[in-house]
Amino acid sequence: MPSKIHADDFIDKIERMIGSLVKVYLIDGRIIVGKLISLDPDYLNILIEEVGGENVDEKLTLIPGTSIGYIKFIKVKTPIEKKSLEERVLDLLEREPNLSVSEIAKILNIEPSRVRSVIRRLRRKGYIKSGDEKSGSEVKS
């Protein structure tokens, strides 16, 4: 027999799914497919960024929790990154050594100051050597 989970645990599990592709089956028979953007933990209302659909202008849909029959998670969002920030920066620099600090920051969605700090650590550890273009030492601010 499956164990019961506490309501807070249930909400936590759903909140971790934010960013996943979902198919929401409404009690009136309609189906909405999109990316789960937000969850209201009090009323279980959800905000969906629709993909496809009839009206291209309507991108976001707020679905009241009382209208939801059930939700299927089509493509579960993977954890943000299992790699460390240093590994992600190093991977980017190995693929494109001439990326600037601001370009790396935009790609990784972090502040440029964090990128500079990571690059300094990578240089100290010997992963990036000064004067070696292929190892990303040409990183510009």
N, C-alpha and C positions, 0 to 999 in steps of 0.2 A: 504494500500500500504506500503511495507516495506521501512523503512528509509534507506537512503544512508549512508554508513560509509566512512570516510576519509581513504585514502590509508595508512597513518601511523597507524591508529587504526586497520586496517586489518592486517598489518604486525605484530603489537604488539600481536594481538590475535593468529596468527600463531606461533609466537615465544614462546608464553606461552604453546603451544602444543608440543614443543620439548620434546622428550622422549615418546611420544604417539606411539601406533602401528597404522600404516597407510597402506592403499591400494591405490597405485598411478596408475591411468589409463592414459597411454601415448596416444598421438594422433595417433600412429601407431598401436594401438590395444593391445600392450603388457600391462601386469599388474605386478607391483612390490609390494611385501608386505614386510614391515619391520618397524623398529623403526626410527622415524624422529630424526636425529642427529643434523642437522644444517640447517639454512636458510640464503641465501644471499638476503638481503632486496632490493638491487639495481636491480637485474635481476630475482629474485624469483627462483634461482637455489636451489635445496635441496639436502642434503646428507642423504642417507638412509642406515641403517645397515640391510641388508637383512636377513630374516628368511626363512629357507628352500631353495627352488630354485634348479636349475639344478646343478650349479657348487658351491660346498661347499667352494672352495678356495676363491671365490670372496665374501668378507663380506660387503664391503662398495661400494655404488653406488652413483655417482654424477649425478643428473638428471637436465638437463638444464630447466629453467622455460618455455622456448618456446616449449618443448616437452611434457609438462604436459597438459592432457585434463582436468582431475579433480582428487581430492584426497578425499578419504573417511577415516574418522578417526574411526578405528575399536575399539580401546580401548584407551580412552582418559586418559592421565596421570593424576593421582589425585594430588592435591596440595601436596607439599613435605611432610609435616606432619602438621596436625592441632594441634597436641599435642605440648606442649612446650618441650624444650630440657630436662628440669628437669623431666617431665613426662616420656619421652622416656627412659632416663637413669634409672629412678626408675622402669619402666616396665621391662627393661632388668635384673636389679638386683633382682627383685622379681622372675623372671623365672629362673635365673642362678646366685645365689649370689656370686659365686667364680670367676666371670669374672674379668680379670685384666683391668686396665685403658686403656692399649693399645688395648686390645680386644674390649672394648666398643667403643673406638675411631674408630677402623676399621669398626665395624658394623654400626656406625652412620655416618661414613665418615666425621669425624671432628678431630681436633687436640687433642692430649692427655691432653694438658694444659686446654682446655675447659672442658674436662671430670672431671679433678681434681677440677676445680672451681665449677662445678655443684655439685659434691659430697660434697664439703665443705658446700655449701648452703643447701643441703639436710640434712646434719648433724646438722647444726645450726637450721634448722626448725624442727628438731626432727623426720624426716622421716627415717633417718638411725641412729641407736644407736650404739655406740661403744661397742664391745664385743658381739653383737647380729648377729651371722652368717647369719641368715635367712633374715636379713634386708640389707645385702650387706656391712656390715662394714669390711669385710675381703678383700675389694678391694685392689689389689696389683698394683704397678706402672709398 
